[in-house]
Amino acid sequence: MLIASISLIIIAVAVIVISFFVDDKFADLEKEMEQLSFDVVQDKYKLERKMKVLEEELLGGTTPIHKVKTKRQATHQNVSEEDVAISLYQKGYTPSQISQFTSTSMDKVEQILQSANLKGNVANEN
C-alpha cells in the first residue's frame, strides 16, 4: 500500500511538471478572440460616427448633396464617403478635417472634392 501511494504521488508530481511545458492552445485562441473583439468594437465606433454625420445631414435641412457620377459603378461605401466628404466641405470643414473625421486619406478626400468641382486649391486650405 505504501508503494502504491508513493508511486501515485510521483506520477502526480510528474504530470504537474509536464503541464508547465505543454503549449496552452487556449491562450492563443483567447488572444485571437480578444483581437477580433477589439476589431468589432472599432468598426462599430466608426459606423456610429458615420451614422451621426448622416443623421445630422438629414436633420439639418441642408440642400441636397451633389453626387458625383462616374463611369464605373461605385460601391455603397464609396458613395457614402463621397456624400459625407462633399457635405462636410459644403458646411465649411477643411479637407484635412474631413480626412480625420471620416478616416479617409487626404488624397482620397482631395480627389472626391476635385471630382465634384467644389474647390479650387486644397493645399492652401490646410
C-alpha positions as CSV (number, residue, x, y, z in Angstrom):
1,M,0.0,0.0,0.0
2,L,2.9,2.3,0.8
3,I,4.5,1.7,-2.6
4,A,1.2,2.4,-4.4
5,S,0.8,5.7,-2.5
6,I,4.4,6.8,-3.3
7,S,4.0,5.9,-6.9
8,L,0.8,7.9,-7.2
9,I,2.4,10.9,-5.7
10,I,5.4,10.6,-8.1
11,I,3.0,10.3,-11.0
12,A,1.0,13.4,-9.9
13,V,4.2,15.5,-9.5
14,A,5.4,14.3,-12.9
15,V,2.0,15.3,-14.5
16,I,2.1,18.7,-12.9
17,V,5.7,19.4,-14.1
18,I,4.8,18.2,-17.6
19,S,1.7,20.5,-17.7
20,F,4.0,23.6,-17.3
21,F,5.9,22.7,-20.5
22,V,2.9,21.9,-22.7
23,D,1.7,24.7,-25.1
24,D,-1.5,26.3,-24.0
25,K,-3.8,26.2,-27.0
26,F,-6.5,28.1,-25.3
27,A,-4.2,31.1,-24.7
28,D,-3.7,31.5,-28.5
29,L,-7.4,31.2,-29.0
30,E,-8.1,33.7,-26.3
31,K,-5.7,36.3,-27.8
32,E,-7.3,35.8,-31.2
33,M,-10.8,36.3,-29.7
34,E,-9.6,39.5,-27.9
35,Q,-8.2,40.9,-31.2
36,L,-11.5,40.0,-33.0
37,S,-13.5,41.7,-30.3
38,F,-11.3,44.8,-30.5
39,D,-11.7,44.9,-34.3
40,V,-15.5,44.6,-33.9
41,V,-15.7,47.4,-31.3
42,Q,-13.5,49.7,-33.5
43,D,-15.7,49.0,-36.6
44,K,-18.8,49.7,-34.6
45,Y,-17.4,53.0,-33.4
46,K,-16.6,54.1,-37.0
47,L,-20.0,53.1,-38.2
48,E,-21.7,55.0,-35.3
49,R,-19.6,58.1,-36.1
50,K,-20.6,58.0,-39.8
51,M,-24.2,57.4,-38.9
52,K,-24.1,60.5,-36.7
53,V,-22.8,62.6,-39.6
54,L,-25.5,61.3,-41.8
55,E,-28.2,61.9,-39.2
56,E,-27.0,65.5,-38.8
57,E,-27.1,65.9,-42.5
58,L,-30.7,64.7,-42.8
59,L,-32.0,66.6,-39.8
60,G,-30.1,69.7,-40.6
61,G,-32.3,70.5,-43.5
62,T,-29.4,71.4,-45.8
63,T,-29.7,71.5,-49.6
64,P,-29.4,68.2,-51.5
65,I,-25.9,66.8,-51.9
66,H,-24.3,66.9,-55.3
67,K,-23.5,63.3,-56.2
68,V,-20.6,62.6,-58.5
69,K,-21.4,60.5,-61.5
70,T,-18.6,58.1,-62.5
71,K,-18.3,55.7,-65.5
72,R,-17.7,52.8,-63.2
73,Q,-20.3,51.7,-60.8
74,A,-19.3,52.8,-57.3
75,T,-19.9,50.6,-54.2
76,H,-22.3,51.7,-51.5
77,Q,-19.4,52.5,-49.1
78,N,-17.6,54.7,-51.7
79,V,-20.8,56.7,-52.5
80,S,-21.3,57.2,-48.8
81,E,-17.8,58.5,-48.3
82,E,-18.2,60.9,-51.2
83,D,-21.5,62.2,-49.9
84,V,-20.1,62.8,-46.4
85,A,-17.0,64.4,-47.7
86,I,-18.9,66.8,-50.0
87,S,-21.4,67.6,-47.4
88,L,-18.7,68.4,-44.8
89,Y,-16.9,70.6,-47.3
90,Q,-20.1,72.5,-48.1
91,K,-20.5,73.1,-44.4
92,G,-17.1,74.8,-44.2
93,Y,-14.8,72.0,-43.0
94,T,-11.3,71.9,-44.4
95,P,-10.1,68.8,-46.4
96,S,-7.7,67.9,-43.5
97,Q,-10.6,67.9,-41.0
98,I,-12.7,65.8,-43.4
99,S,-9.9,63.4,-43.7
100,Q,-9.5,63.0,-40.0
101,F,-13.3,62.8,-39.3
102,T,-14.1,60.2,-42.0
103,S,-10.8,58.2,-41.5
104,T,-10.1,58.6,-45.2
105,S,-6.8,59.5,-46.7
106,M,-6.1,63.1,-47.6
107,D,-5.5,62.2,-51.2
108,K,-8.9,60.5,-51.4
109,V,-10.7,63.5,-49.9
110,E,-8.9,65.8,-52.4
111,Q,-9.9,63.5,-55.2
112,I,-13.5,63.5,-54.2
113,L,-13.7,67.2,-53.8
114,Q,-11.9,67.8,-57.1
115,S,-14.2,65.4,-59.0
116,A,-17.2,67.3,-57.5
117,N,-15.7,70.6,-58.7
118,L,-16.3,72.2,-55.3
119,K,-13.0,73.8,-54.6
120,G,-10.1,75.5,-56.2
121,N,-6.9,74.6,-54.3
122,V,-7.0,72.2,-51.4
123,A,-3.4,72.7,-50.4
124,N,-3.9,76.3,-49.4
125,E,-6.8,75.5,-47.1
126,N,-4.7,73.2,-44.8
